[in-house]
Each structure stands twice: as structure tokens, then as C-alpha cells.
């Protein structure tokens, strides 16, 4: 199989063409070079920045998803965790500003959006936080893997992903307890609900998810 030569933190690594950076590191006995978690693009542990030899702009990525290319330079950029802030019921922009005074530091540079491996419109969502459009913010961050790259590249230390998660948790805390406990659910009903939520195009799925969240059941 054809191989390519890359560098990870300045160290040469030989990778098989088409394999991911993280698998190349494992094969080279350098597993400790980049932190890993799910190895499926969900947890965000393996954050890296990438530089190309052909003049293409560098980018941020996840080592478990980034395919090794000839001459690529990889720089691990682990993002240190920050303490979470407890969610609040009935969240609004004022409560968000109290929880995260960094909200209004945003200078609209767009770096956070460019860095996001999940294509979340991070900067636009921060602006929505400022204008109290929190229900939209919660949907913006539905696919957030909490990798912290938006915070890593933000020179103003805005902490967008922490704020996005706070919004989602706070809205969830506002829903209150279930009206009645579900003692037993028929397997057929569970199957129908999963089918309802997972089938269709992306727009249909998000609409089904909204409806299910609001009503607690399938819309007949």
C-alpha cells in the first residue's frame, strides 16, 4: 500500500495513504501524541491544527477524521477544560451574561466558525445569544462535540461552546419533570418513534425532533 510522509509536532511519521492521522500515530507507536476518546468524531478529544505544503490555508480538525496527506504537518492542540456553570431555568440573555461575562467580548472575526469541525455557525450563534434568541442557539449547538476549538482560536476568550452547552442545559432544566413516569413502553412504539426521528432528509429529521420534543410523541 502506498505511504505518505507527515510530521506530527515536528516528528516524522509514515502513514498509509487514506488512513487518518490518529491511526497513523497508533501504527507508529506514538499514541500519546494526541489525546483520543471515541475515535469517531463525537467526543472532540483529538483536536489538531493542520498545515499543508501546497499553500492551501491551514485548518483545525480532529485527528480521528483527518486523512493523512503527503507533506502534511500536524500540531496537537488539546484544549484545557474549564469549570462548567450550573444551568438556570427560564434562561435569557441577562442570565447568560451573568453566567458568562465573556459574551460581549466577541469582535465578529469569524475564527470560531472557521475552526468548528461540525460546521456550526458559531459566531452567528454568539450574536444570537446577545440578542436573546436562545431557542435558536440551542438548535445551533445540537451537533456540538465540545472539542473546544472555537475557544482555542478565540483571542477574546469568549468560550462559545461553553455558553452553547449552558443554553441547552438551561432550556432542558426549564422543561420540568415528566408528567407521569413511563413504567413500560411497547417495543413496537419504541421502534415507531425511532423510525420517525431517524428517517427522512436532514430538514425533516430536525422538524420531527422539534415536534417530538414539544409534544412528547409522534405527530400522526
Order of alpha helices (4+ residues) and beta strands (2+ residues): beta-beta-alpha-beta-beta-beta-alpha-alpha-alpha-alpha-alpha-alpha-alpha-alpha
